[in-house]
Amino acid sequence: MRIGLNIDGGRHFTELIEKVEHASRAGYVSAWLPQSPGSGPRKRSSRRTRHELFGYDSLTALAVAAQSVPDIELGTCVVPTFPRHPMVLAEQALTVQAAHTGQVTLGIGVSHRHVVEDQWGYPYDRTALRMREYVTVLNQLCGEGAASFSGETVSAHGALSFPVARRVPVLVAALGPRMLEVAGECSDGVITWMTGPRTLEDHIVPRLTKAAEAAGRSQPRVVASLPVCVTADPDSVRELAARMFLIYRSLPNYRAMLDRENAEHGGDISLVGSEEDVTRGIERLARAGVSDLNALVIGSELEQARTHGLLTALTDHEGAGL
């Protein structure tokens, strides 16, 4: 399995870049940056601290980081689509790809109703149709350098003034059946968060794969983002994860995924325990059809060091990239 590192922001821009550089030095095959990382992981999350504190722009930060990490894959997890026209996002993503000798992957999603409506003032509706049309435009621009599309929610007509040296793959943050269908039919795969192994096995991978096969597309990529910690005290770490990711119990999309696992909070689906325990968890994900683990490493400094050591030893460097 390919294993990458989830870079959860920082208060200072240099800290953010250093985290991406650490991922490369440590031996991860990819580094993934949220669009709005705020000020990094907290001991306790809340609606305000996780969704009113917006951080550095992910693609701009990755363009800067690309100058010092030439080979590692750089990705977003995820850029919200509502406040950005797909032509603008394609232009930005292709600019990052032009600055990077490695692969750039664009993870996108529709975010949440309270963010889109309450903070941005857009109506949060027709999300699956909007994503289908949005990805259609991104595929045209990121693959061919030009778009000509008139849809119900998105229209785009124009061409880039520079050549597309390498296509930028698009992953969709898909959890529900309709969004998984869109991802399978139109995109390169999915990137998930707060989604446990049972849900990946029984829901995400089968629906995604079926949609891709029906559309005549190749095997989709499945990037599963999860908290990970190698520890001698799993109960304490699960309690930490429960506090850190408390807000996801109140967000409908993620609450539905937790319910599928009979889980109360993020600690219940985190990969936590000894080296053997975490390895078994990763092997289960691989058997389920997950191609990539996007690990958010948590715990004490010592626990994080143990976790980095295990994850970089397990990653499949030969199979890295698309």
SERO-4910 file (N, C-alpha, C, O; in steps of 0.05 Angstrom, whole numbers):
BEGIN
 pado doro    nc1    nc2    nc3   cac1   cac2   cac3    cc1    cc2    cc3    oc1    oc2    oc3
  Met    A     17    -24      0      0      0      0     17     25      0     38     26     13
  Arg    A      9     45    -15     22     71    -14     13     85     12    -10     86     18
  Ile    A     32     97     26     26    111     51     36    139     49     60    144     44
  Gly    A     18    158     54     26    186     54     20    199     81      8    186     98
  Leu    A     28    224     84     25    238    109      5    261    106      7    277     87
  Asn    A    -15    262    124    -34    284    125    -21    307    140    -14    305    163
  Ile    A    -18    330    127     -5    353    138    -27    372    149    -40    386    134
  Asp    A    -31    372    175    -53    387    187    -45    415    195    -49    423    218
  Gly    A    -34    429    177    -30    458    180     -9    467    200      9    451    207
  Gly    A    -12    491    208      7    504    227      1    534    228    -10    545    209
  Arg    A      9    546    250      4    575    253     22    592    235     15    614    228
  His    A     45    581    229     65    596    213     70    582    187     71    557    186
  Phe    A     73    597    166     77    586    139    101    568    138    101    547    125
  Thr    A    123    577    151    147    560    151    143    533    164    154    513    155
  Glu    A    126    532    184    119    507    197    105    488    178    110    464    178
  Leu    A     87    500    162     72    484    143     91    471    123     90    447    117
  Ile    A    109    487    112    129    477     92    147    457    104    154    437     92
  Glu    A    155    461    129    173    442    143    160    415    146    173    394    144
  Lys    A    133    415    151    119    390    153    119    374    127    122    350    127
  Val    A    115    388    105    116    374     79    145    364     74    148    341     64
  Glu    A    165    380     81    193    371     77    198    347     95    213    328     86
  His    A    187    346    119    191    323    136    179    298    124    191    277    125
  Ala    A    156    301    112    143    278     99    161    266     77    163    242     75
  Ser    A    174    283     62    192    274     41    217    261     53    225    240     44
  Arg    A    229    274     73    254    263     85    248    236     99    265    218     98
  Ala    A    225    234    111    219    210    127    215    186    109    218    163    118
  Gly    A    207    190     84    203    168     66    174    163     57    169    142     45
  Tyr    A    156    181     64    129    179     54    128    183     24    144    198     13
  Val    A    109    171     11    107    174    -18     90    198    -26     90    207    -49
  Ser    A     75    209     -7     57    231    -13     53    249     12     56    239     35
  Ala    A     46    274      7     38    292     29     13    306     20     11    316     -2
  Trp    A     -7    306     38    -34    316     32    -40    340     51    -37    338     75
  Leu    A    -49    361     39    -54    386     54    -83    394     52    -93    398     30
  Pro    A    -97    397     75   -125    407     74   -125    436     64   -106    450     67
  Gln    A   -148    444     52   -150    471     43   -151    491     66   -139    512     64
  Ser    A   -165    484     88   -168    502    110   -158    489    136   -174    481    153
  Pro    A   -131    486    138   -121    471    161   -122    486    187   -115    475    208
  Gly    A   -130    511    187   -132    526    212   -104    528    225    -85    535    212
  Ser    A   -103    521    250    -78    524    265    -67    497    274    -53    496    294
  Gly    A    -74    476    260    -63    450    266    -81    435    286   -101    445    295
  Pro    A    -74    410    291    -91    393    309    -93    406    337    -75    418    347
  Arg    A   -117    402    348   -122    413    375   -129    390    394   -136    369    385
  Lys    A   -126    395    420   -133    375    439   -163    370    440   -173    349    449
  Arg    A   -178    391    431   -207    388    430   -217    405    407   -210    428    404
  Ser    A   -234    393    390   -245    408    367   -273    418    373   -286    408    391
  Ser    A   -281    438    358   -308    448    360   -315    460    333   -298    464    316
  Arg    A   -341    465    329   -350    477    304   -335    503    298   -327    508    276
  Arg    A   -331    519    319   -318    545    314   -288    541    307   -279    552    288
  Thr    A   -274    525    323   -245    523    319   -238    509    294   -217    513    282
  Arg    A   -255    491    284   -249    476    260   -260    488    235   -251    481    213
  His    A   -280    505    237   -293    515    213   -296    545    211   -306    555    191
  Glu    A   -286    559    231   -285    588    228   -256    598    227   -251    621    219
  Leu    A   -237    581    233   -209    588    230   -199    576    204   -195    552    201
  Phe    A   -195    594    184   -185    585    158   -155    590    156   -145    610    165
  Gly    A   -142    571    143   -112    572    143   -101    580    116   -115    592     99
  Tyr    A    -76    574    112    -62    581     88    -74    565     64    -84    543     68
  Asp    A    -74    578     41    -84    564     17    -67    540     10    -42    542      8
  Ser    A    -79    517      7    -64    492      4    -48    491    -21    -25    483    -21
  Leu    A    -60    498    -44    -45    496    -69    -22    516    -71     -1    509    -82
  Thr    A    -26    540    -60     -4    559    -59     19    548    -42     42    550    -49
  Ala    A     12    537    -19     32    526     -1     46    502    -15     71    500    -12
  Leu    A     32    485    -29     44    463    -42     63    472    -65     83    459    -70
  Ala    A     56    494    -78     74    504    -99    101    513    -87    122    509    -99
  Val    A     99    525    -63    124    533    -50    140    508    -40    164    507    -44
  Ala    A    125    489    -28    139    465    -18    151    449    -41    171    436    -37
  Ala    A    139    450    -65    149    435    -87    178    441    -94    192    425   -106
  Gln    A    187    465    -87    214    473    -93    235    457    -77    258    456    -85
  Ser    A    227    446    -55    246    432    -38    240    402    -34    254    388    -21
  Val    A    218    393    -47    211    364    -45    205    354    -74    182    352    -81
  Pro    A    225    349    -89    221    345   -118    207    320   -126    195    319   -148
  Asp    A    207    299   -109    197    273   -118    170    265   -106    155    250   -118
  Ile    A    165    274    -82    141    265    -68    115    274    -82    115    297    -92
  Glu    A     94    258    -81     69    267    -91     57    288    -72     58    284    -48
  Leu    A     45    309    -83     32    330    -68      3    331    -75     -5    331    -98
  Gly    A    -14    330    -54    -43    330    -59    -59    347    -39    -48    355    -18
  Thr    A    -83    353    -47   -101    368    -29   -123    350    -19   -132    331    -32
  Cys    A   -131    355      6   -151    337     19   -169    353     39   -166    350     63
  Val    A   -188    369     28   -195    373      1   -201    402     -4   -206    417     15
  Val    A   -200    410    -30   -207    438    -37   -238    439    -40   -248    424    -57
  Pro    A   -252    456    -26   -281    459    -30   -287    471    -57   -274    490    -66
  Thr    A   -308    460    -70   -314    469    -97   -331    494    -99   -329    510   -118
  Phe    A   -349    498    -79   -369    519    -82   -357    547    -86   -367    562   -103
  Pro    A   -336    555    -72   -326    583    -76   -306    586    -99   -295    608   -103
  Arg    A   -302    565   -115   -282    566   -137   -294    555   -162   -304    533   -163
  His    A   -293    571   -183   -301    561   -210   -280    540   -218   -257    544   -213
  Pro    A   -289    519   -232   -270    498   -239   -248    508   -258   -226    496   -258
  Met    A   -253    528   -274   -232    539   -291   -210    552   -275   -186    549   -281
  Val    A   -218    565   -253   -198    578   -236   -183    557   -221   -158    559   -218
  Leu    A   -196    536   -211   -183    516   -196   -164    500   -214   -141    493   -205
  Ala    A   -172    494   -238   -154    480   -257   -129    496   -263   -107    485   -263
  Glu    A   -133    521   -267   -110    539   -272    -90    538   -249    -66    537   -253
  Gln    A   -101    539   -224    -83    539   -201    -69    512   -198    -45    511   -193
  Ala    A    -84    490   -201    -73    463   -198    -51    458   -218    -31    446   -212
  Leu    A    -56    466   -243    -36    462   -264    -12    479   -260     10    472   -269
  Thr    A    -15    502   -248      8    519   -241     26    504   -220     50    505   -223
  Val    A     13    492   -200     28    477   -181     43    453   -194     66    448   -189
  Gln    A     29    439   -212     41    417   -226     65    427   -243     85    413   -244
  Ala    A     63    450   -255     85    461   -270    109    467   -253    132    467   -262
  Ala    A    104    472   -227    126    479   -209    138    455   -196    158    457   -181
  His    A    126    431   -200    134    407   -186    143    385   -205    130    380   -225
  Thr    A    165    373   -199    175    351   -216    160    324   -210    161    306   -226
  Gly    A    147    323   -187    132    299   -179    103    303   -187     96    321   -202
  Gln    A     86    285   -177     58    285   -184     43    304   -165     48    305   -141
  Val    A     24    319   -176      5    335   -161    -23    323   -165    -31    318   -188
  Thr    A    -37    319   -144    -64    307   -145    -84    325   -131    -79    335   -109
  Leu    A   -106    330   -144   -126    349   -135   -149    334   -122   -165    322   -136
  Gly    A   -151    336    -95   -174    326    -81   -194    348    -77   -187    369    -67
  Ile    A   -219    343    -84   -240    364    -82   -264    353    -68   -268    329    -67
  Gly    A   -281    371    -57   -305    363    -43   -325    385    -41   -318    408    -46
  Val    A   -349    379    -33   -370    399    -31   -372    412     -4   -389    430      1
  Ser    A   -355    404     15   -355    415     42   -381    408     57   -392    386     52
  His    A   -390    426     74   -414    421     91   -433    444     89   -426    467     83
  Arg    A   -458    438     94   -479    458     92   -474    483    108   -477    505     99
  His    A   -465    479    134   -462    502    151   -438    520    142   -438    544    147
  Val    A   -419    508    128   -397    524    117   -407    539     92   -403    563     89
  Val    A   -418    524     73   -426    535     47   -448    556     50   -446    577     37
  Glu    A   -468    550     66   -490    569     68   -485    591     89   -490    614     84
  Asp    A   -476    583    113   -474    602    135   -450    620    132   -451    644    138
  Gln    A   -428    609    121   -403    626    119   -399    638     92   -390    660     89
  Trp    A   -406    623     71   -401    633     44   -426    644     30   -424    659     11
  Gly    A   -449    637     40   -473    648     29   -483    635      3   -500    647    -11
  Tyr    A   -473    611     -3   -483    597    -27   -504    576    -19   -503    566      3
  Pro    A   -523    571    -37   -542    550    -31   -529    522    -33   -516    516    -53
  Tyr    A   -532    506    -13   -520    480    -12   -541    460    -23   -554    446     -8
  Asp    A   -542    458    -49   -562    440    -62   -550    428    -87   -530    437    -97
  Arg    A   -563    408    -97   -555    394   -122   -526    387   -122   -512    390   -142
  Thr    A   -516    377    -99   -488    374    -96   -476    352   -114   -454    356   -125
  Ala    A   -491    330   -118   -480    309   -136   -479    318   -165   -459    313   -179
  Leu    A   -500    332   -174   -500    342   -201   -478    363   -205   -463    363   -225
  Arg    A   -475    381   -185   -455    401   -187   -427    388   -188   -410    397   -203
  Met    A   -422    368   -172   -396    354   -173   -391    341   -200   -369    343   -210
  Arg    A   -412    328   -211   -408    316   -237   -400    336   -258   -382    331   -274
  Glu    A   -414    358   -258   -408    379   -278   -381    392   -273   -366    399   -291
  Tyr    A   -375    396   -248   -349    408   -239   -326    391   -248   -306    401   -260
  Val    A   -328    364   -243   -306    346   -250   -304    344   -281   -281    342   -291
  Thr    A   -326    346   -295   -325    345   -324   -307    368   -335   -291    364   -353
  Val    A   -311    392   -324   -295    415   -332   -266    411   -324   -248    416   -340
  Leu    A   -261    402   -299   -234    398   -290   -219    378   -308   -196    382   -315
  Asn    A   -233    356   -315   -220    336   -332   -213    347   -359   -191    341   -370
  Gln    A   -230    364   -370   -224    376   -396   -199    394   -394   -182    393   -411
  Leu    A   -199    411   -374   -177    430   -372   -151    417   -363   -129    422   -374
  Cys    A   -153    399   -343   -128    386   -332   -117    365   -350    -94    357   -347
  Gly    A   -133    356   -370   -123    336   -388   -117    347   -416    -97    339   -429
  Glu    A   -134    365   -425   -132    375   -453   -125    404   -455   -117    414   -476
  Gly    A   -128    419   -433   -121    447   -433   -142    465   -443   -138    489   -447
  Ala    A   -166    455   -448   -188    471   -458   -215    459   -448   -216    435   -443
  Ala    A   -235    477   -445   -261    467   -436   -283    480   -452   -282    504   -459
  Ser    A   -303    464   -458   -327    474   -472   -350    458   -460   -356    435   -469
  Phe    A   -364    470   -441   -385    455   -427   -406    475   -417   -399    496   -405
  Ser    A   -431    468   -421   -453    483   -411   -471    465   -395   -485    448   -407
  Gly    A   -472    467   -369   -488    450   -352   -509    465   -337   -513    489   -342
  Glu    A   -523    452   -319   -543    465   -303   -532    481   -280   -544    501   -272
  Thr    A   -509    472   -270   -497    486   -247   -470    499   -253   -461    517   -239
  Val    A   -457    490   -275   -431    499   -282   -429    502   -312   -438    485   -327
  Ser    A   -418    524   -321   -411    528   -349   -383    538   -351   -373    553   -334
  Ala    A   -369    529   -372   -341    536   -376   -333    535   -405   -338    515   -418
  His    A   -322    556   -415   -313    558   -443   -287    573   -444   -287    597   -438
  Gly    A   -266    560   -452   -240    574   -453   -218    554   -455   -221    530   -452
  Ala    A   -194    565   -459   -170    548   -462   -147    561   -447   -146    585   -443
  Leu    A   -128    544   -438   -104    553   -425    -85    565   -445    -84    557   -468
  Ser    A    -69    584   -436    -49    597   -453    -22    582   -452     -3    590   -466
  Phe    A    -21    561   -436      4    545   -433     -2    516   -437    -25    507   -433
  Pro    A     17    500   -446     11    471   -451      9    456   -424     22    463   -404
  Val    A     -7    435   -424    -10    417   -401     12    396   -404      9    377   -420
  Ala    A     33    399   -388     55    380   -390     48    353   -379     55    332   -390
  Arg    A     33    353   -356     24    329   -344     -4    333   -333    -10    353   -320
  Arg    A    -21    313   -337    -48    314   -327    -49    314   -297    -33    300   -284
  Val    A    -67    330   -285    -71    330   -256    -95    312   -250   -117    319   -258
  Pro    A    -91    289   -237   -113    272   -230   -132    286   -209   -123    302   -194
  Val    A   -157    278   -210   -177    289   -193   -190    267   -176   -199    247   -186
  Leu    A   -189    271   -149   -203    253   -130   -226    268   -117   -223    292   -111
  Val    A   -248    254   -113   -271    266   -101   -275    257    -72   -272    233    -66
  Ala    A   -281    275    -55   -289    268    -27   -317    258    -28   -336    273    -25
  Ala    A   -320    232    -31   -346    219    -36   -353    200    -13   -336    183     -6
  Leu    A   -376    203     -1   -385    185     20   -412    172     14   -416    148     18
  Gly    A   -431    188      4   -458    178     -1   -460    164    -28   -442    167    -45
  Pro    A   -481    149    -33   -483    133    -57   -482    150    -83   -468    142   -102
  Arg    A   -496    172    -84   -496    188   -108   -469    200   -114   -460    201   -137
  Met    A   -455    210    -93   -429    221    -97   -408    200   -105   -390    205   -121
  Leu    A   -411    176    -94   -393    154   -102   -398    146   -131   -379    140   -145
  Glu    A   -422    147   -140   -428    142   -168   -415    162   -186   -403    156   -206
  Val    A   -417    188   -178   -403    209   -193   -373    205   -194   -360    207   -215
  Ala    A   -362    199   -171   -333    195   -169   -324    172   -187   -304    174   -201
  Gly    A   -339    149   -186   -331    126   -202   -334    132   -232   -317    122   -248
  Glu    A   -354    146   -240   -359    151   -268   -342    172   -280   -336    172   -304
  Cys    A   -334    192   -264   -321    216   -275   -293    222   -266   -278    235   -280
  Ser    A   -285    212   -243   -259    220   -231   -240    197   -230   -245    175   -239
  Asp    A   -216    203   -218   -196    182   -215   -199    166   -190   -184    147   -185
  Gly    A   -219    173   -173   -223    158   -148   -233    176   -126   -244    198   -131
  Val    A   -230    167   -101   -241    181    -78   -219    186    -58   -199    172    -57
  Ile    A   -224    206    -41   -207    210    -18   -227    214      6   -244    231      5
  Thr    A   -224    197     26   -242    197     48   -229    207     74   -205    207     77
  Trp    A   -246    214     93   -237    222    120   -258    212    140   -282    213    134
  Met    A   -249    204    163   -267    195    184   -285    173    175   -309    172    181
  Thr    A   -273    154    159   -288    132    148   -273    106    154   -250    103    146
  Gly    A   -285     89    170   -271     65    180   -270     42    161   -281     43    139
  Pro    A   -256     21    169   -251     -2    151   -276    -17    142   -277    -25    118
  Arg    A   -296    -20    159   -320    -34    151   -335    -19    129   -345    -31    110
  Thr    A   -336      7    133   -349     24    113   -334     24     86   -347     24     65
  Leu    A   -308     24     87   -292     23     63   -297     -4     49   -299     -5     25
  Glu    A   -297    -26     64   -301    -52     53   -328    -56     41   -331    -67     19
  Asp    A   -349    -48     55   -376    -55     48   -391    -34     32   -412    -39     20
  His    A   -381     -9     33   -396     13     21   -380     29      1   -387     30    -23
  Ile    A   -358     40      9   -343     59     -8   -331     44    -32   -338     51    -55
  Val    A   -314     24    -28   -300     11    -50   -320     -4    -69   -317     -1    -93
  Pro    A   -339    -19    -59   -357    -33    -78   -373    -14    -95   -375    -18   -120
  Arg    A   -384      7    -84   -400     26   -100   -383     41   -119   -391     45   -142
  Leu    A   -360     50   -111   -342     64   -128   -333     47   -151   -333     55   -174
  Thr    A   -324     22   -145   -314      4   -166   -336     -3   -186   -331     -3   -210
  Lys    A   -360     -8   -176   -382    -14   -194   -388      9   -213   -392      4   -237
  Ala    A   -388     33   -203   -393     57   -220   -371     60   -241   -376     67   -264
  Ala    A   -346     56   -233   -323     59   -251   -325     38   -273   -320     43   -297
  Glu    A   -331     13   -265   -333     -9   -285   -355     -3   -305   -352     -8   -329
  Ala    A   -378      6   -295   -401     12   -313   -394     34   -333   -404     34   -355
  Ala    A   -377     52   -325   -369     74   -342   -345     67   -360   -336     84   -376
  Gly    A   -334     43   -357   -311     35   -373   -286     48   -364   -267     50   -380
  Arg    A   -284     56   -339   -260     69   -329   -242     48   -315   -251     27   -307
  Ser    A   -217     55   -312   -198     38   -299   -203     37   -269   -219     52   -258
  Gln    A   -189     19   -255   -193     16   -226   -188     42   -212   -167     54   -214
  Pro    A   -208     52   -197   -205     78   -184   -187     77   -160   -184     56   -147
  Arg    A   -174     99   -155   -157    101   -132   -174    107   -107   -193    122   -108
  Val    A   -167     95    -84   -181     99    -59   -160    109    -38   -144     93    -29
  Val    A   -162    134    -31   -144    145    -11   -160    148     15   -178    165     17
  Ala    A   -153    133     35   -167    133     61   -150    149     81   -128    142     87
  Ser    A   -162    171     91   -149    188    110   -158    181    138   -182    182    144
  Leu    A   -140    173    155   -147    164    182   -125    173    203   -102    176    196
  Pro    A   -133    178    228   -114    182    249    -99    156    255   -111    135    254
  Val    A    -73    159    260    -56    135    265    -37    141    288    -26    163    291
  Cys    A    -34    121    306    -15    124    328     -5     96    337    -22     79    344
  Val    A     21     93    338     33     69    350     38     76    379     53     95    385
  Thr    A     26     60    397     27     68    425     25     43    443     15     22    435
  Ala    A     35     46    467     31     26    488      7     31    504      0     15    522
  Asp    A     -7     53    499    -30     61    515    -53     69    496    -60     92    494
  Pro    A    -65     49    482    -85     55    461   -110     69    472   -122     85    459
  Asp    A   -118     63    497   -142     75    508   -138    105    511   -157    121    504
  Ser    A   -115    114    520   -110    143    523   -109    157    496   -120    179    493
  Val    A    -98    143    476    -96    156    449   -124    157    437   -131    177    423
  Arg    A   -140    137    441   -168    138    430   -184    160    444   -201    173    431
  Glu    A   -179    165    469   -192    187    483   -183    214    471   -198    232    468
  Leu    A   -157    215    465   -146    239    452   -159    244    425   -167    266    419
  Ala    A   -161    223    409   -173    225    383   -203    233    386   -213    249    369
  Ala    A   -216    222    406   -244    230    410   -247    260    415   -266    272    404
  Arg    A   -229    271    430   -230    300    435   -222    316    411   -235    336    404
  Met    A   -201    307    397   -191    322    374   -212    324    351   -214    344    338
  Phe    A   -226    302    348   -244    300    325   -274    299    333   -291    287    320
  Leu    A   -279    312    356   -306    311    367   -327    322    348   -350    312    347
  Ile    A   -320    343    333   -339    356    316   -352    338    295   -374    342    286
  Tyr    A   -337    318    286   -347    301    264   -371    285    272   -385    275    255
  Arg    A   -376    282    298   -401    269    307   -426    285    300   -447    274    297
  Ser    A   -422    311    296   -445    329    292   -449    336    263   -468    350    256
  Leu    A   -430    328    245   -433    334    217   -447    311    203   -436    288    204
  Pro    A   -469    315    190   -486    293    180   -471    273    163   -475    249    166
  Asn    A   -454    282    144   -440    264    126   -422    245    142   -422    221    136
  Tyr    A   -407    256    161   -389    239    176   -403    223    198   -395    200    204
  Arg    A   -425    234    209   -440    219    228   -451    193    216   -451    172    229
  Ala    A   -459    195    191   -470    171    177   -448    150    173   -453    127    176
  Met    A   -423    159    168   -401    140    165   -394    127    192   -388    104    193
  Leu    A   -394    143    214   -389    132    240   -411    112    248   -405     92    260
  Asp    A   -436    118    241   -458    100    248   -454     73    234   -461     52    245
  Arg    A   -444     73    210   -439     48    195   -419     30    210   -419      6    207
  Glu    A   -401     43    226   -381     28    241   -390     22    269   -376      9    285
  Asn    A   -414     31    276   -423     31    304   -403     45    322   -398     36    345
  Ala    A   -393     67    312   -372     82    326   -384    108    338   -402    120    326
  Glu    A   -375    115    361   -384    140    373   -368    164    365   -379    186    364
  His    A   -343    160    359   -325    183    354   -301    174    337   -298    150    331
  Gly    A   -284    193    330   -261    187    313   -241    167    326   -227    153    312
  Gly    A   -240    167    352   -222    148    365   -229    119    360   -211    102    360
  Asp    A   -254    113    355   -263     86    351   -254     75    324   -252     50    321
  Ile    A   -248     92    305   -240     82    278   -211     88    272   -201     82    250
  Ser    A   -197    101    291   -169    107    287   -152     81    287   -160     61    299
  Leu    A   -129     82    273   -110     60    273    -92     64    297    -72     80    295
  Val    A    -97     50    319    -83     56    344    -76     29    357    -91     10    357
  Gly    A    -51     28    368    -42      4    382    -13     -1    377      2     18    370
  Ser    A     -4    -25    381     23    -33    377     30    -33    347     12    -29    330
  Glu    A     55    -37    341     63    -39    313     47    -61    299     39    -58    276
  Glu    A     44    -83    313     29   -106    301      0    -98    297    -12   -105    276
  Asp    A    -13    -84    316    -41    -76    313    -45    -57    290    -63    -61    274
  Val    A    -27    -37    287    -30    -18    266    -25    -31    239    -38    -26    219
  Thr    A     -5    -49    238      0    -64    213    -24    -80    204    -30    -80    181
  Arg    A    -37    -94    223    -60   -109    216    -83    -91    206    -97    -99    187
  Gly    A    -85    -68    217   -106    -49    208   -100    -40    180   -119    -38    163
  Ile    A    -75    -35    174    -68    -26    147    -72    -49    127    -81    -45    104
  Glu    A    -65    -73    135    -69    -96    117    -99   -100    112   -106   -108     89
  Arg    A   -116    -95    131   -145    -98    126   -154    -77    106   -170    -83     89
  Leu    A   -144    -53    108   -151    -32     88   -142    -41     60   -157    -37     41
  Ala    A   -118    -52     58   -109    -61     32   -126    -83     20   -133    -82     -3
  Arg    A   -134   -102     37   -152   -123     27   -179   -112     19   -192   -123      1
  Ala    A   -188    -90     31   -213    -78     24   -213    -64     -3   -233    -57    -14
  Gly    A   -189    -59    -13   -186    -44    -38   -176    -16    -36   -176     -1    -55
  Val    A   -167     -8    -12   -155     18     -8   -128     18    -20   -111      1    -14
  Ser    A   -122     38    -37    -96     39    -50    -76     56    -35    -52     51    -37
  Asp    A    -86     75    -19    -69     94     -5    -80     99     23   -104    102     27
  Leu    A    -62     99     43    -68    109     69    -57    137     72    -33    141     68
  Asn    A    -74    157     78    -65    184     84    -66    187    114    -87    193    125
  Ala    A    -43    184    127    -42    181    156    -39    209    169    -21    224    164
  Leu    A    -58    214    188    -55    237    206    -43    226    232    -57    214    248
  Val    A    -17    231    236     -3    219    258     -9    236    283     -4    260    284
  Ile    A    -18    222    305    -25    236    329    -10    223    353      4    203    349
  Gly    A    -13    235    376      0    224    400     23    241    410     28    263    400
  Ser    A     38    231    429     61    245    440     84    245    420     82    231    399
  Glu    A    105    259    426    128    260    407    140    232    404    147    224    381
  Leu    A    142    217    425    153    190    423    134    172    407    144    157    390
  Glu    A    108    174    412     89    158    397     89    166    367     87    148    350
  Gln    A     91    191    362     92    200    334    118    189    320    117    181    297
  Ala    A    140    189    334    165    179    322    162    149    316    170    140    295
  Arg    A    150    134    334    146    105    329    127    101    305    131     84    289
  Thr    A    107    118    304     88    116    282    100    122    255     96    107    236
  His    A    116    143    254    129    150    229    148    127    220    149    120    196
  Gly    A    162    116    239    180     94    233    166     70    220    175     59    201
  Leu    A    143     63    232    128     40    222    116     46    194    119     30    176
  Leu    A    103     69    192     89     75    167    108     77    143    102     67    121
  Thr    A    131     90    147    149     93    124    163     66    118    172     62     95
  Ala    A    164     48    137    175     21    131    154      5    115    162    -13    100
  Leu    A    129     10    119    108     -6    106    100      4     79     89    -12     63
  Thr    A    106     29     72     96     40     47    108     27     23    131     19     23
  Asp    A     92     25      2    100     13    -24    112     35    -42     96     48    -56
  His    A    137     38    -42    150     58    -59    149     51    -88    147     68   -106
  Glu    A    150     25    -95    150     17   -123    123     23   -136    122     30   -160
  Gly    A    102     22   -120     75     27   -131     65     55   -128     42     61   -133
  Ala    A     83     73   -119     74    101   -113     66    115   -139     77    111   -160
  Gly    A     45    132   -135     36    148   -158     15    133   -174      9    110   -169
  Leu    A      4    148   -193    -17    136   -210     -5    122   -234    -19    111   -251
***
